[in-house]
């Protein structure tokens, strides 16, 4: 599966507990400082992979935390604080995409994608070119790009992504499966071009 090439190293997550949720709603300064310190890099990575623009990602990261702080009293406590925070970050990002006028690839395709995966040799080549896979994520429609970014760059679990997106966990599993097929459809021709170039050079 192409998405397996994006699997991040496990990092400690921000503390989550009923007391934390109460402190967030009360805008406890120490709690918010810890939340920012614990999630800032992941929020930045999320925005970076969704926009492809480091400067925009930095601005959107700050905007996400400001939006979360301002709406803290609206946090009901349903779901994890991370899912709530990343749901707000997705809204911030979506609004930026609309303002930027970015043209999105269509979610629906005229032709059904073949349910194929790269072979062992092709996966080995892609592992050496991980940046090619990361760049291909930018070519996915927004709904799939968001799901991939949340799972592999923000390091969220399937249930957390479902909470952030307001959908069932099964929908997230389907989106990841569809995103993997679409990524391989994007990467396969590029991989063929690289192999052809290499043969010409030899």
C-alpha positions in Angstrom: 0.0 0.0 0.0 1.5 3.3 -1.1 0.3 5.1 2.1 2.5 2.8 4.2 5.5 4.8 2.9 4.2 7.8 4.9 3.9 6.1 8.2 5.5 8.5 10.8 7.6 7.7 13.8 5.5 7.5 16.9 5.8 10.6 19.1 4.3 11.3 22.5 0.9 13.0 22.2 -0.5 15.8 24.3 -2.1 14.8 27.6 -5.8 14.0 27.4 -8.1 13.7 30.4 -11.4 15.1 31.8 -9.4 17.6 33.9 -7.5 18.8 30.7 -10.8 19.3 28.9 -12.1 21.4 31.8 -8.9 23.5 31.9 -9.1 24.1 28.1 -12.7 25.4 28.4 -11.5 27.7 31.3 -8.6 28.9 29.1 -6.0 28.0 31.7 -2.8 29.6 30.5 -0.5 26.8 31.5 -2.7 24.2 29.8 -2.9 26.2 26.6 0.9 26.7 26.6 1.3 22.9 26.9 -1.2 22.2 24.1 0.6 24.6 21.7 4.0 23.1 22.6 2.7 19.5 22.1 0.7 20.0 18.9 2.3 22.9 17.1 4.6 20.9 14.9 1.8 18.5 13.9 -0.6 21.3 13.2 2.1 22.9 11.1 2.8 19.7 9.2 -0.9 19.3 8.6 -1.2 22.8 7.0 2.1 22.3 5.1 0.9 19.1 3.4 -2.5 20.6 2.7 -1.2 23.8 1.2 2.3 23.0 0.0 3.3 26.5 1.2 5.6 26.9 4.3 4.7 30.6 4.9 1.0 29.9 4.6 1.3 26.9 6.9 3.0 29.0 9.6 0.3 31.6 9.4 -2.5 29.0 9.4 -0.9 27.2 12.4 -1.1 30.5 14.4 -4.6 31.1 13.1 -5.7 27.6 14.2 -4.6 28.1 17.8 -6.2 31.6 17.9 -9.4 30.1 16.7 -9.3 27.3 19.2 -8.6 29.7 22.1 -11.4 32.0 21.1 -13.9 29.2 20.8 -12.7 27.3 23.9 -15.9 27.8 25.8 -17.8 26.1 23.0 -15.8 22.8 23.4 -18.5 20.4 24.7 -16.0 17.8 25.8 -17.4 15.2 23.4 -14.5 13.5 21.7 -10.9 14.1 22.4 -9.4 17.6 22.7 -7.1 16.7 19.7 -10.0 15.8 17.5 -11.7 19.2 18.4 -8.5 21.1 17.8 -7.8 19.5 14.4 -11.4 19.9 13.4 -10.9 23.7 13.9 -7.6 23.5 12.0 -9.3 21.9 9.0 -11.9 24.7 9.0 -9.2 27.3 9.0 -7.4 25.5 6.2 -10.6 25.1 4.1 -11.3 28.8 4.4 -7.8 29.6 3.2 -8.2 27.3 0.2 -11.4 29.1 -0.7 -9.8 32.5 -0.4 -6.7 31.5 -2.4 -8.9 30.3 -5.3 -7.0 27.1 -5.6 -8.4 24.8 -8.3 -9.0 21.4 -6.8 -8.9 18.1 -8.7 -12.4 16.5 -9.0 -13.5 14.1 -6.2 -15.4 12.0 -8.7 -13.7 10.4 -11.6 -15.3 9.3 -14.9 -13.4 6.0 -14.9 -13.1 3.7 -11.9 -9.5 3.4 -10.7 -8.1 -0.1 -10.8 -7.7 -1.6 -7.3 -4.0 -2.2 -7.7 -1.0 -1.7 -5.5 2.7 -1.3 -6.4 4.9 -4.4 -6.5 7.8 -5.0 -4.1 10.3 -3.5 -6.6 8.2 -0.4 -7.1 7.7 0.1 -3.3 11.5 -0.2 -2.8 12.1 2.6 -5.4 9.4 4.8 -3.8 10.9 4.3 -0.3 14.1 5.9 -1.7 11.9 8.7 -3.1 9.6 9.4 -0.2 9.5 13.0 -1.2 7.8 12.0 -4.4 5.1 10.3 -2.5 4.7 13.4 -0.2 4.5 15.7 -3.2 1.8 13.4 -4.8 -0.4 14.0 -1.8 -0.8 17.6 -3.0 -2.4 16.3 -6.2 -5.2 14.6 -4.3 -8.7 16.2 -4.0 -9.1 18.1 -0.7 -11.2 15.4 1.1 -8.6 12.7 0.5 -5.7 15.1 1.1 -7.1 16.1 4.5 -7.6 12.5 5.6 -4.1 11.5 4.5 -2.5 14.5 6.2 -4.4 13.9 9.4 -3.4 10.2 9.5 0.2 10.4 8.4 1.4 13.9 9.1 -0.6 14.9 12.1 -0.4 11.3 13.5 -4.1 11.0 14.4 -5.9 7.7 14.8 -8.9 6.7 12.6 -11.5 7.4 15.3 -9.9 10.8 16.0 -10.0 11.7 12.3 -13.7 10.6 12.2 -14.4 12.9 15.1 -12.6 15.8 13.5 -14.3 15.3 10.2 -17.7 14.6 11.7 -18.1 11.2 9.9 -18.2 7.5 10.7 -14.8 5.6 11.1 -15.8 3.4 8.2 -15.8 6.5 6.0 -12.2 7.3 7.0 -11.1 3.8 6.2 -12.8 4.1 2.7 -11.1 7.5 2.1 -7.7 6.1 3.0 -8.2 3.2 0.7 -9.4 5.4 -2.1 -6.5 7.9 -1.5 -4.0 5.0 -1.8 -5.4 4.0 -5.2 -5.4 7.6 -6.4 -1.8 8.1 -5.2 -0.6 5.1 -7.1 -2.4 6.3 -10.2 -0.5 9.6 -9.8 2.9 7.9 -9.0 2.9 5.1 -11.5 3.4 7.2 -14.6 6.1 9.3 -12.9 7.9 6.2 -11.8 7.8 4.9 -15.4 9.3 8.2 -16.6 12.2 7.9 -14.1 12.9 4.4 -15.1 12.9 5.4 -18.8 15.3 8.3 -18.1 17.6 5.9 -16.2 17.7 3.5 -19.1 18.5 6.2 -21.6 21.4 7.4 -19.4 22.8 3.9 -19.2 
